[in-house]
Structure formats: C-alpha cells, structure tokens
C-alpha cells in the first residue's frame, strides 16, 4: 500500500478516506490545462493562433508577474 500511495503522491491513510475527494497535484492540473489549450490551438489556422498569442501577451501585461 505504501508503494501505491507513493506512486500516487498521497499519504497512505488517504487511500482509506472514502469521503474526501482525491485531487491532482497543482503541476498535473497545470500540465492538463496547457494540453487542453494546445489541443484547441492545433485545430485553428495560423492567424487565429497568432491573434491568441497577441491577446495573451496583452492580458498578461495587465497582471503583476508571478
């Protein structure tokens, strides 16, 4: 059980907590979100991809760096 918990990046006791939802680590969620965005963009023409890039650059200019 300890090896399974370690592979899932969980404490072993979490495997027996049935009323608590198991969440993905933040890095996994981030990677999944990036993959979703890439899938959307791959289906678009180059001009839409370039437009999206410009929009993102402008949006991120308005927020402090993180």
PQR file of N, CA, C, O and H, with PARSE charges and radii, in Angstrom:
ATOM      1  N   UNK A   1       0.822  -1.185   0.000 -0.4000 1.5000
ATOM      2  CA  UNK A   1       0.000   0.000   0.000 -0.0000 2.0000
ATOM      3  C   UNK A   1       0.866   1.247   0.000  0.5500 1.7000
ATOM      4  O   UNK A   1       0.517   2.249  -0.624 -0.5500 1.4000
ATOM      5  N   UNK A   2       1.985   1.191   0.692 -0.4000 1.5000
ATOM      6  CA  UNK A   2       2.867   2.349   0.770 -0.0000 2.0000
ATOM      7  C   UNK A   2       3.421   2.702  -0.606  0.5500 1.7000
ATOM      8  O   UNK A   2       3.558   3.878  -0.944 -0.5500 1.4000
ATOM      9  H   UNK A   2       2.269   0.376   1.199  0.4000 1.0000
ATOM     10  N   UNK A   3       3.738   1.687  -1.395 -0.4000 1.5000
ATOM     11  CA  UNK A   3       4.264   1.939  -2.743 -0.0000 2.0000
ATOM     12  C   UNK A   3       3.192   2.552  -3.643  0.5500 1.7000
ATOM     13  O   UNK A   3       3.489   3.445  -4.437 -0.5500 1.4000
ATOM     14  H   UNK A   3       3.627   0.731  -1.121  0.4000 1.0000
ATOM     15  N   UNK A   4       1.972   2.088  -3.528 -0.4000 1.5000
ATOM     16  CA  UNK A   4       0.871   2.650  -4.317 -0.0000 2.0000
ATOM     17  C   UNK A   4       0.646   4.108  -3.925  0.5500 1.7000
ATOM     18  O   UNK A   4       0.504   4.974  -4.788 -0.5500 1.4000
ATOM     19  H   UNK A   4       1.731   1.362  -2.883  0.4000 1.0000
ATOM     20  N   UNK A   5       0.616   4.373  -2.631 -0.4000 1.5000
ATOM     21  CA  UNK A   5       0.420   5.738  -2.153 -0.0000 2.0000
ATOM     22  C   UNK A   5       1.553   6.640  -2.626  0.5500 1.7000
ATOM     23  O   UNK A   5       1.315   7.776  -3.036 -0.5500 1.4000
ATOM     24  H   UNK A   5       0.731   3.670  -1.929  0.4000 1.0000
ATOM     25  N   UNK A   6       2.777   6.140  -2.571 -0.4000 1.5000
ATOM     26  CA  UNK A   6       3.924   6.937  -3.026 -0.0000 2.0000
ATOM     27  C   UNK A   6       3.834   7.226  -4.517  0.5500 1.7000
ATOM     28  O   UNK A   6       4.135   8.336  -4.954 -0.5500 1.4000
ATOM     29  H   UNK A   6       2.970   5.217  -2.238  0.4000 1.0000
ATOM     30  N   UNK A   7       3.422   6.232  -5.299 -0.4000 1.5000
ATOM     31  CA  UNK A   7       3.286   6.429  -6.743 -0.0000 2.0000
ATOM     32  C   UNK A   7       2.210   7.459  -7.076  0.5500 1.7000
ATOM     33  O   UNK A   7       2.313   8.179  -8.069 -0.5500 1.4000
ATOM     34  H   UNK A   7       3.178   5.330  -4.943  0.4000 1.0000
ATOM     35  N   UNK A   8       1.180   7.521  -6.238 -0.4000 1.5000
ATOM     36  CA  UNK A   8       0.090   8.487  -6.430 -0.0000 2.0000
ATOM     37  C   UNK A   8       0.363   9.819  -5.737  0.5500 1.7000
ATOM     38  O   UNK A   8      -0.456  10.737  -5.779 -0.5500 1.4000
ATOM     39  H   UNK A   8       1.096   6.936  -5.432  0.4000 1.0000
ATOM     40  N   UNK A   9       1.545   9.905  -5.092 -0.4000 1.5000
ATOM     41  CA  UNK A   9       1.931  11.095  -4.338 -0.0000 2.0000
ATOM     42  C   UNK A   9       0.898  11.434  -3.264  0.5500 1.7000
ATOM     43  O   UNK A   9       0.495  12.587  -3.104 -0.5500 1.4000
ATOM     44  H   UNK A   9       2.210   9.159  -5.058  0.4000 1.0000
ATOM     45  N   UNK A  10       0.480  10.396  -2.531 -0.4000 1.5000
ATOM     46  CA  UNK A  10      -0.505  10.544  -1.463 -0.0000 2.0000
ATOM     47  C   UNK A  10       0.035   9.940  -0.178  0.5500 1.7000
ATOM     48  O   UNK A  10       0.925   9.089  -0.196 -0.5500 1.4000
ATOM     49  H   UNK A  10       0.806   9.459  -2.661  0.4000 1.0000
ATOM     50  N   UNK A  11      -0.520  10.397   0.935 -0.4000 1.5000
ATOM     51  CA  UNK A  11      -0.251   9.742   2.203 -0.0000 2.0000
ATOM     52  C   UNK A  11      -1.020   8.424   2.201  0.5500 1.7000
ATOM     53  O   UNK A  11      -2.146   8.396   1.703 -0.5500 1.4000
ATOM     54  H   UNK A  11      -1.242  11.089   0.950  0.4000 1.0000
ATOM     55  N   UNK A  12      -0.472   7.334   2.730 -0.4000 1.5000
ATOM     56  CA  UNK A  12      -1.177   6.051   2.719 -0.0000 2.0000
ATOM     57  C   UNK A  12      -2.579   6.107   3.330  0.5500 1.7000
ATOM     58  O   UNK A  12      -3.482   5.415   2.858 -0.5500 1.4000
ATOM     59  H   UNK A  12       0.443   7.357   3.134  0.4000 1.0000
ATOM     60  N   UNK A  13      -2.772   6.913   4.364 -0.4000 1.5000
ATOM     61  CA  UNK A  13      -4.084   6.989   5.009 -0.0000 2.0000
ATOM     62  C   UNK A  13      -5.160   7.521   4.066  0.5500 1.7000
ATOM     63  O   UNK A  13      -6.340   7.215   4.239 -0.5500 1.4000
ATOM     64  H   UNK A  13      -2.039   7.474   4.748  0.4000 1.0000
ATOM     65  N   UNK A  14      -4.767   8.313   3.072 -0.4000 1.5000
ATOM     66  CA  UNK A  14      -5.732   8.895   2.125 -0.0000 2.0000
ATOM     67  C   UNK A  14      -6.413   7.799   1.306  0.5500 1.7000
ATOM     68  O   UNK A  14      -7.545   7.974   0.855 -0.5500 1.4000
ATOM     69  H   UNK A  14      -3.809   8.562   2.931  0.4000 1.0000
ATOM     70  N   UNK A  15      -5.737   6.684   1.114 -0.4000 1.5000
ATOM     71  CA  UNK A  15      -6.317   5.579   0.349 -0.0000 2.0000
ATOM     72  C   UNK A  15      -7.555   5.005   1.025  0.5500 1.7000
ATOM     73  O   UNK A  15      -8.359   4.326   0.387 -0.5500 1.4000
ATOM     74  H   UNK A  15      -4.817   6.542   1.480  0.4000 1.0000
ATOM     75  N   UNK A  16      -7.705   5.277   2.315 -0.4000 1.5000
ATOM     76  CA  UNK A  16      -8.838   4.740   3.063 -0.0000 2.0000
ATOM     77  C   UNK A  16      -9.858   5.810   3.449  0.5500 1.7000
ATOM     78  O   UNK A  16     -10.816   5.520   4.166 -0.5500 1.4000
ATOM     79  H   UNK A  16      -7.052   5.828   2.833  0.4000 1.0000
ATOM     80  N   UNK A  17      -9.664   7.030   2.985 -0.4000 1.5000
ATOM     81  CA  UNK A  17     -10.599   8.121   3.249 -0.0000 2.0000
ATOM     82  C   UNK A  17     -11.552   8.226   2.062  0.5500 1.7000
ATOM     83  O   UNK A  17     -11.255   8.899   1.075 -0.5500 1.4000
ATOM     84  H   UNK A  17      -8.886   7.266   2.403  0.4000 1.0000
ATOM     85  N   UNK A  18     -12.684   7.565   2.165 -0.4000 1.5000
ATOM     86  CA  UNK A  18     -13.607   7.479   1.038 -0.0000 2.0000
ATOM     87  C   UNK A  18     -14.509   8.698   0.884  0.5500 1.7000
ATOM     88  O   UNK A  18     -15.113   8.891  -0.171 -0.5500 1.4000
ATOM     89  H   UNK A  18     -12.926   7.018   2.966  0.4000 1.0000
ATOM     90  N   UNK A  19     -14.605   9.520   1.923 -0.4000 1.5000
ATOM     91  CA  UNK A  19     -15.467  10.690   1.826 -0.0000 2.0000
ATOM     92  C   UNK A  19     -14.724  11.949   1.373  0.5500 1.7000
ATOM     93  O   UNK A  19     -15.345  12.994   1.180 -0.5500 1.4000
ATOM     94  H   UNK A  19     -14.115   9.363   2.780  0.4000 1.0000
ATOM     95  N   UNK A  20     -13.403  11.861   1.203 -0.4000 1.5000
ATOM     96  CA  UNK A  20     -12.593  13.003   0.788 -0.0000 2.0000
ATOM     97  C   UNK A  20     -12.155  12.788  -0.660  0.5500 1.7000
ATOM     98  O   UNK A  20     -11.498  11.792  -0.962 -0.5500 1.4000
ATOM     99  H   UNK A  20     -12.899  11.012   1.359  0.4000 1.0000
ATOM    100  N   UNK A  21     -12.517  13.722  -1.572 -0.4000 1.5000
ATOM    101  CA  UNK A  21     -12.090  13.556  -2.965 -0.0000 2.0000
ATOM    102  C   UNK A  21     -10.575  13.684  -3.100  0.5500 1.7000
ATOM    103  O   UNK A  21      -9.950  14.517  -2.443 -0.5500 1.4000
ATOM    104  H   UNK A  21     -13.051  14.531  -1.327  0.4000 1.0000
ATOM    105  N   UNK A  22     -10.004  12.862  -3.947 -0.4000 1.5000
ATOM    106  CA  UNK A  22      -8.569  12.917  -4.213 -0.0000 2.0000
ATOM    107  C   UNK A  22      -8.350  13.943  -5.317  0.5500 1.7000
ATOM    108  O   UNK A  22      -8.985  13.873  -6.369 -0.5500 1.4000
ATOM    109  H   UNK A  22     -10.511  12.186  -4.481  0.4000 1.0000
ATOM    110  N   UNK A  23      -7.457  14.890  -5.080 -0.4000 1.5000
ATOM    111  CA  UNK A  23      -7.189  15.923  -6.075 -0.0000 2.0000
ATOM    112  C   UNK A  23      -5.818  15.704  -6.691  0.5500 1.7000
ATOM    113  O   UNK A  23      -4.928  15.105  -6.088 -0.5500 1.4000
ATOM    114  H   UNK A  23      -6.941  14.946  -4.225  0.4000 1.0000
ATOM    115  N   UNK A  24      -5.678  16.201  -7.895 -0.4000 1.5000
ATOM    116  CA  UNK A  24      -4.400  16.113  -8.581 -0.0000 2.0000
ATOM    117  C   UNK A  24      -3.452  17.155  -8.016  0.5500 1.7000
ATOM    118  O   UNK A  24      -3.899  18.213  -7.572 -0.5500 1.4000
ATOM    119  H   UNK A  24      -6.401  16.687  -8.385  0.4000 1.0000
ATOM    120  N   UNK A  25      -2.147  16.883  -8.021 -0.4000 1.5000
ATOM    121  CA  UNK A  25      -1.197  17.929  -7.651 -0.0000 2.0000
ATOM    122  C   UNK A  25      -1.323  19.107  -8.616  0.5500 1.7000
ATOM    123  O   UNK A  25      -1.743  18.936  -9.761 -0.5500 1.4000
ATOM    124  H   UNK A  25      -1.783  16.024  -8.381  0.4000 1.0000
ATOM    125  N   UNK A  26      -0.959  20.297  -8.151 -0.4000 1.5000
ATOM    126  CA  UNK A  26      -1.095  21.503  -8.966 -0.0000 2.0000
ATOM    127  C   UNK A  26      -0.355  21.371 -10.291  0.5500 1.7000
ATOM    128  O   UNK A  26      -0.861  21.814 -11.322 -0.5500 1.4000
ATOM    129  H   UNK A  26      -0.618  20.436  -7.222  0.4000 1.0000
ATOM    130  N   UNK A  27       0.827  20.772 -10.283 -0.4000 1.5000
ATOM    131  CA  UNK A  27       1.604  20.647 -11.518 -0.0000 2.0000
ATOM    132  C   UNK A  27       0.866  19.796 -12.552  0.5500 1.7000
ATOM    133  O   UNK A  27       0.943  20.077 -13.748 -0.5500 1.4000
ATOM    134  H   UNK A  27       1.237  20.412  -9.446  0.4000 1.0000
ATOM    135  N   UNK A  28       0.151  18.758 -12.105 -0.4000 1.5000
ATOM    136  CA  UNK A  28      -0.621  17.928 -13.026 -0.0000 2.0000
ATOM    137  C   UNK A  28      -1.785  18.705 -13.616  0.5500 1.7000
ATOM    138  O   UNK A  28      -2.089  18.580 -14.803 -0.5500 1.4000
ATOM    139  H   UNK A  28       0.088  18.530 -11.133  0.4000 1.0000
ATOM    140  N   UNK A  29      -2.437  19.510 -12.780 -0.4000 1.5000
ATOM    141  CA  UNK A  29      -3.552  20.322 -13.258 -0.0000 2.0000
ATOM    142  C   UNK A  29      -3.064  21.353 -14.267  0.5500 1.7000
ATOM    143  O   UNK A  29      -3.724  21.619 -15.272 -0.5500 1.4000
ATOM    144  H   UNK A  29      -2.190  19.611 -11.816  0.4000 1.0000
ATOM    145  N   UNK A  30      -1.900  21.929 -13.983 -0.4000 1.5000
ATOM    146  CA  UNK A  30      -1.321  22.928 -14.887 -0.0000 2.0000
ATOM    147  C   UNK A  30      -0.991  22.287 -16.232  0.5500 1.7000
ATOM    148  O   UNK A  30      -1.322  22.832 -17.284 -0.5500 1.4000
ATOM    149  H   UNK A  30      -1.364  21.713 -13.167  0.4000 1.0000
ATOM    150  N   UNK A  31      -0.342  21.136 -16.192 -0.4000 1.5000
ATOM    151  CA  UNK A  31       0.002  20.435 -17.439 -0.0000 2.0000
ATOM    152  C   UNK A  31      -1.252  20.055 -18.222  0.5500 1.7000
ATOM    153  O   UNK A  31      -1.271  20.169 -19.447 -0.5500 1.4000
ATOM    154  H   UNK A  31      -0.073  20.692 -15.337  0.4000 1.0000
ATOM    155  N   UNK A  32      -2.289  19.607 -17.534 -0.4000 1.5000
ATOM    156  CA  UNK A  32      -3.542  19.239 -18.200 -0.0000 2.0000
ATOM    157  C   UNK A  32      -4.176  20.449 -18.861  0.5500 1.7000
ATOM    158  O   UNK A  32      -4.676  20.353 -19.982 -0.5500 1.4000
ATOM    159  H   UNK A  32      -2.273  19.514 -16.539  0.4000 1.0000
ATOM    160  N   UNK A  33      -4.162  21.593 -18.173 -0.4000 1.5000
ATOM    161  CA  UNK A  33      -4.737  22.815 -18.742 -0.0000 2.0000
ATOM    162  C   UNK A  33      -3.958  23.271 -19.966  0.5500 1.7000
ATOM    163  O   UNK A  33      -4.548  23.696 -20.959 -0.5500 1.4000
ATOM    164  H   UNK A  33      -3.756  21.671 -17.263  0.4000 1.0000
ATOM    165  N   UNK A  34      -2.641  23.184 -19.896 -0.4000 1.5000
ATOM    166  CA  UNK A  34      -1.801  23.556 -21.042 -0.0000 2.0000
ATOM    167  C   UNK A  34      -2.092  22.644 -22.224  0.5500 1.7000
ATOM    168  O   UNK A  34      -2.182  23.115 -23.358 -0.5500 1.4000
ATOM    169  H   UNK A  34      -2.162  22.838 -19.089  0.4000 1.0000
ATOM    170  N   UNK A  35      -2.241  21.357 -21.978 -0.4000 1.5000
ATOM    171  CA  UNK A  35      -2.541  20.413 -23.060 -0.0000 2.0000
ATOM    172  C   UNK A  35      -3.892  20.709 -23.699  0.5500 1.7000
ATOM    173  O   UNK A  35      -4.046  20.569 -24.912 -0.5500 1.4000
ATOM    174  H   UNK A  35      -2.168  20.975 -21.057  0.4000 1.0000
ATOM    175  N   UNK A  36      -4.872  21.116 -22.894 -0.4000 1.5000
ATOM    176  CA  UNK A  36      -6.188  21.474 -23.430 -0.0000 2.0000
ATOM    177  C   UNK A  36      -6.091  22.695 -24.339  0.5500 1.7000
ATOM    178  O   UNK A  36      -6.696  22.734 -25.411 -0.5500 1.4000
ATOM    179  H   UNK A  36      -4.746  21.230 -21.909  0.4000 1.0000
ATOM    180  N   UNK A  37      -5.316  23.699 -23.895 -0.4000 1.5000
ATOM    181  CA  UNK A  37      -5.141  24.907 -24.709 -0.0000 2.0000
ATOM    182  C   UNK A  37      -4.428  24.560 -26.017  0.5500 1.7000
ATOM    183  O   UNK A  37      -4.810  25.042 -27.083 -0.5500 1.4000
ATOM    184  H   UNK A  37      -4.824  23.667 -23.025  0.4000 1.0000
ATOM    185  N   UNK A  38      -3.411  23.738 -25.932 -0.4000 1.5000
ATOM    186  CA  UNK A  38      -2.691  23.332 -27.146 -0.0000 2.0000
ATOM    187  C   UNK A  38      -3.597  22.577 -28.114  0.5500 1.7000
ATOM    188  O   UNK A  38      -3.520  22.781 -29.325 -0.5500 1.4000
ATOM    189  H   UNK A  38      -3.101  23.346 -25.066  0.4000 1.0000
ATOM    190  N   UNK A  39      -4.439  21.723 -27.594 -0.4000 1.5000
ATOM    191  CA  UNK A  39      -5.366  20.978 -28.455 -0.0000 2.0000
ATOM    192  C   UNK A  39      -6.317  21.922 -29.177  0.5500 1.7000
ATOM    193  O   UNK A  39      -6.621  21.728 -30.354 -0.5500 1.4000
ATOM    194  H   UNK A  39      -4.502  21.558 -26.610  0.4000 1.0000
ATOM    195  N   UNK A  40      -6.786  22.943 -28.468 -0.4000 1.5000
ATOM    196  CA  UNK A  40      -7.663  23.928 -29.096 -0.0000 2.0000
ATOM    197  C   UNK A  40      -6.920  24.667 -30.199  0.5500 1.7000
ATOM    198  O   UNK A  40      -7.437  24.827 -31.305 -0.5500 1.4000
ATOM    199  H   UNK A  40      -6.539  23.101 -27.511  0.4000 1.0000
ATOM    200  N   UNK A  41      -5.707  25.118 -29.896 -0.4000 1.5000
ATOM    201  CA  UNK A  41      -4.941  25.894 -30.865 -0.0000 2.0000
ATOM    202  C   UNK A  41      -4.528  25.073 -32.082  0.5500 1.7000
ATOM    203  O   UNK A  41      -4.497  25.595 -33.196 -0.5500 1.4000
ATOM    204  H   UNK A  41      -5.287  24.989 -28.998  0.4000 1.0000
ATOM    205  N   UNK A  42      -4.214  23.812 -31.884 -0.4000 1.5000
ATOM    206  CA  UNK A  42      -3.793  22.964 -33.005 -0.0000 2.0000
ATOM    207  C   UNK A  42      -4.872  22.822 -34.062  0.5500 1.7000
ATOM    208  O   UNK A  42      -4.576  22.560 -35.228 -0.5500 1.4000
ATOM    209  H   UNK A  42      -4.239  23.389 -30.978  0.4000 1.0000
ATOM    210  N   UNK A  43      -6.113  22.994 -33.661 -0.4000 1.5000
ATOM    211  CA  UNK A  43      -7.226  22.854 -34.595 -0.0000 2.0000
ATOM    212  C   UNK A  43      -7.514  24.156 -35.351  0.5500 1.7000
ATOM    213  O   UNK A  43      -8.403  24.189 -36.201 -0.5500 1.4000
ATOM    214  H   UNK A  43      -6.353  23.207 -32.714  0.4000 1.0000
ATOM    215  N   UNK A  44      -6.775  25.224 -35.051 -0.4000 1.5000
ATOM    216  CA  UNK A  44      -7.043  26.537 -35.644 -0.0000 2.0000
ATOM    217  C   UNK A  44      -6.010  26.897 -36.702  0.5500 1.7000
ATOM    218  O   UNK A  44      -4.913  26.339 -36.746 -0.5500 1.4000
ATOM    219  H   UNK A  44      -6.052  25.197 -34.360  0.4000 1.0000
ATOM    220  N   UNK A  45      -6.388  27.841 -37.550 -0.4000 1.5000
ATOM    221  CA  UNK A  45      -5.463  28.376 -38.555 -0.0000 2.0000
ATOM    222  C   UNK A  45      -4.396  29.226 -37.870  0.5500 1.7000
ATOM    223  O   UNK A  45      -4.578  29.688 -36.743 -0.5500 1.4000
ATOM    224  H   UNK A  45      -7.278  28.294 -37.514  0.4000 1.0000
ATOM    225  N   UNK A  46      -3.287  29.422 -38.567 -0.4000 1.5000
ATOM    226  CA  UNK A  46      -2.171  30.180 -38.027 -0.0000 2.0000
ATOM    227  C   UNK A  46      -2.593  31.582 -37.593  0.5500 1.7000
ATOM    228  O   UNK A  46      -2.139  32.059 -36.554 -0.5500 1.4000
ATOM    229  H   UNK A  46      -3.139  29.046 -39.482  0.4000 1.0000
ATOM    230  N   UNK A  47      -3.434  32.238 -38.351 -0.4000 1.5000
ATOM    231  CA  UNK A  47      -3.810  33.613 -38.000 -0.0000 2.0000
ATOM    232  C   UNK A  47      -4.544  33.661 -36.650  0.5500 1.7000
ATOM    233  O   UNK A  47      -4.379  34.618 -35.893 -0.5500 1.4000
ATOM    234  H   UNK A  47      -3.802  31.850 -39.196  0.4000 1.0000
ATOM    235  N   UNK A  48      -5.342  32.648 -36.349 -0.4000 1.5000
ATOM    236  CA  UNK A  48      -6.027  32.609 -35.056 -0.0000 2.0000
ATOM    237  C   UNK A  48      -5.048  32.336 -33.916  0.5500 1.7000
ATOM    238  O   UNK A  48      -5.205  32.858 -32.813 -0.5500 1.4000
ATOM    239  H   UNK A  48      -5.475  31.870 -36.964  0.4000 1.0000
ATOM    240  N   UNK A  49      -4.055  31.527 -34.190 -0.4000 1.5000
ATOM    241  CA  UNK A  49      -3.031  31.238 -33.186 -0.0000 2.0000
ATOM    242  C   UNK A  49      -2.240  32.510 -32.883  0.5500 1.7000
ATOM    243  O   UNK A  49      -1.974  32.817 -31.721 -0.5500 1.4000
ATOM    244  H   UNK A  49      -3.928  31.103 -35.087  0.4000 1.0000
ATOM    245  N   UNK A  50      -1.867  33.246 -33.925 -0.4000 1.5000
ATOM    246  CA  UNK A  50      -1.132  34.497 -33.731 -0.0000 2.0000
ATOM    247  C   UNK A  50      -1.982  35.525 -32.982  0.5500 1.7000
ATOM    248  O   UNK A  50      -1.472  36.235 -32.115 -0.5500 1.4000
ATOM    249  H   UNK A  50      -2.084  32.996 -34.869  0.4000 1.0000
ATOM    250  N   UNK A  51      -3.265  35.607 -33.308 -0.4000 1.5000
ATOM    251  CA  UNK A  51      -4.166  36.521 -32.623 -0.0000 2.0000
ATOM    252  C   UNK A  51      -4.270  36.148 -31.134  0.5500 1.7000
ATOM    253  O   UNK A  51      -4.257  37.020 -30.265 -0.5500 1.4000
ATOM    254  H   UNK A  51      -3.679  35.031 -34.012  0.4000 1.0000
ATOM    255  N   UNK A  52      -4.370  34.860 -30.860 -0.4000 1.5000
ATOM    256  CA  UNK A  52      -4.456  34.387 -29.479 -0.0000 2.0000
ATOM    257  C   UNK A  52      -3.193  34.743 -28.718  0.5500 1.7000
ATOM    258  O   UNK A  52      -3.255  35.152 -27.559 -0.5500 1.4000
ATOM    259  H   UNK A  52      -4.380  34.152 -31.566  0.4000 1.0000
ATOM    260  N   UNK A  53      -2.050  34.589 -29.365 -0.4000 1.5000
ATOM    261  CA  UNK A  53      -0.776  34.935 -28.733 -0.0000 2.0000
ATOM    262  C   UNK A  53      -0.748  36.416 -28.375  0.5500 1.7000
ATOM    263  O   UNK A  53      -0.357  36.775 -27.264 -0.5500 1.4000
ATOM    264  H   UNK A  53      -1.999  34.256 -30.306  0.4000 1.0000
ATOM    265  N   UNK A  54      -1.157  37.273 -29.295 -0.4000 1.5000
ATOM    266  CA  UNK A  54      -1.176  38.714 -29.030 -0.0000 2.0000
ATOM    267  C   UNK A  54      -2.113  39.043 -27.869  0.5500 1.7000
ATOM    268  O   UNK A  54      -1.784  39.859 -27.009 -0.5500 1.4000
ATOM    269  H   UNK A  54      -1.475  36.981 -30.197  0.4000 1.0000
ATOM    270  N   UNK A  55      -3.276  38.404 -27.852 -0.4000 1.5000
ATOM    271  CA  UNK A  55      -4.225  38.629 -26.760 -0.0000 2.0000
ATOM    272  C   UNK A  55      -3.624  38.215 -25.412  0.5500 1.7000
ATOM    273  O   UNK A  55      -3.752  38.937 -24.423 -0.5500 1.4000
ATOM    274  H   UNK A  55      -3.543  37.741 -28.552  0.4000 1.0000
ATOM    275  N   UNK A  56      -2.978  37.067 -25.379 -0.4000 1.5000
ATOM    276  CA  UNK A  56      -2.367  36.604 -24.133 -0.0000 2.0000
ATOM    277  C   UNK A  56      -1.287  37.555 -23.650  0.5500 1.7000
ATOM    278  O   UNK A  56      -1.196  37.850 -22.458 -0.5500 1.4000
ATOM    279  H   UNK A  56      -2.874  36.481 -26.182  0.4000 1.0000
ATOM    280  N   UNK A  57      -0.468  38.034 -24.581 -0.4000 1.5000
ATOM    281  CA  UNK A  57       0.593  38.977 -24.209 -0.0000 2.0000
ATOM    282  C   UNK A  57      -0.021  40.226 -23.583  0.5500 1.7000
ATOM    283  O   UNK A  57       0.454  40.699 -22.551 -0.5500 1.4000
ATOM    284  H   UNK A  57      -0.541  37.794 -25.549  0.4000 1.0000
ATOM    285  N   UNK A  58      -1.062  40.756 -24.194 -0.4000 1.5000
ATOM    286  CA  UNK A  58      -1.715  41.956 -23.667 -0.0000 2.0000
ATOM    287  C   UNK A  58      -2.383  41.692 -22.323  0.5500 1.7000
ATOM    288  O   UNK A  58      -2.302  42.520 -21.416 -0.5500 1.4000
ATOM    289  H   UNK A  58      -1.448  40.372 -25.033  0.4000 1.0000
ATOM    290  N   UNK A  59      -3.032  40.565 -22.192 -0.4000 1.5000
ATOM    291  CA  UNK A  59      -3.676  40.217 -20.915 -0.0000 2.0000
ATOM    292  C   UNK A  59      -2.640  40.127 -19.804  0.5500 1.7000
ATOM    293  O   UNK A  59      -2.841  40.673 -18.719 -0.5500 1.4000
ATOM    294  H   UNK A  59      -3.098  39.892 -22.929  0.4000 1.0000
ATOM    295  N   UNK A  60      -1.530  39.439 -20.071 -0.4000 1.5000
ATOM    296  CA  UNK A  60      -0.529  39.242 -19.028 -0.0000 2.0000
ATOM    297  C   UNK A  60       0.240  40.516 -18.711  0.5500 1.7000
ATOM    298  O   UNK A  60       0.843  40.613 -17.642 -0.5500 1.4000
ATOM    299  H   UNK A  60      -1.366  38.996 -20.952  0.4000 1.0000
ATOM    300  N   UNK A  61       0.234  41.482 -19.600 -0.4000 1.5000
ATOM    301  CA  UNK A  61       0.856  42.777 -19.299 -0.0000 2.0000
ATOM    302  C   UNK A  61       0.099  43.495 -18.186  0.5500 1.7000
ATOM    303  O   UNK A  61       0.687  44.292 -17.455 -0.5500 1.4000
ATOM    304  H   UNK A  61      -0.256  41.403 -20.468  0.4000 1.0000
ATOM    305  N   UNK A  62      -1.183  43.223 -18.052 -0.4000 1.5000
ATOM    306  CA  UNK A  62      -2.005  43.925 -17.052 -0.0000 2.0000
ATOM    307  C   UNK A  62      -1.877  43.318 -15.652  0.5500 1.7000
ATOM    308  O   UNK A  62      -2.294  43.935 -14.672 -0.5500 1.4000
ATOM    309  H   UNK A  62      -1.660  42.575 -18.646  0.4000 1.0000
ATOM    310  N   UNK A  63      -1.309  42.121 -15.551 -0.4000 1.5000
ATOM    311  CA  UNK A  63      -1.173  41.456 -14.257 -0.0000 2.0000
ATOM    312  C   UNK A  63       0.277  41.532 -13.790  0.5500 1.7000
ATOM    313  O   UNK A  63       1.196  41.518 -14.609 -0.5500 1.4000
ATOM    314  H   UNK A  63      -0.970  41.620 -16.347  0.4000 1.0000
ATOM    315  N   UNK A  64       0.484  41.612 -12.474 -0.4000 1.5000
ATOM    316  CA  UNK A  64       1.860  41.561 -11.976 -0.0000 2.0000
ATOM    317  C   UNK A  64       2.487  40.201 -12.277  0.5500 1.7000
ATOM    318  O   UNK A  64       1.794  39.188 -12.361 -0.5500 1.4000
ATOM    319  H   UNK A  64      -0.263  41.623 -11.809  0.4000 1.0000
ATOM    320  N   UNK A  65       3.765  40.198 -12.432 -0.4000 1.5000
ATOM    321  CA  UNK A  65       4.473  38.930 -12.725 -0.0000 2.0000
ATOM    322  C   UNK A  65       4.314  37.958 -11.578  0.5500 1.7000
ATOM    323  O   UNK A  65       4.309  38.339 -10.407 -0.5500 1.4000
ATOM    324  H   UNK A  65       4.329  41.022 -12.364  0.4000 1.0000
ATOM    325  N   UNK A  66       4.183  36.681 -11.941 -0.4000 1.5000
ATOM    326  CA  UNK A  66       4.064  35.627 -10.932 -0.0000 2.0000
ATOM    327  C   UNK A  66       5.108  34.585 -11.157  0.5500 1.7000
ATOM    328  O   UNK A  66       5.177  33.609 -10.410 -0.5500 1.4000
ATOM    329  H   UNK A  66       4.187  36.370 -12.892  0.4000 1.0000
TER
END
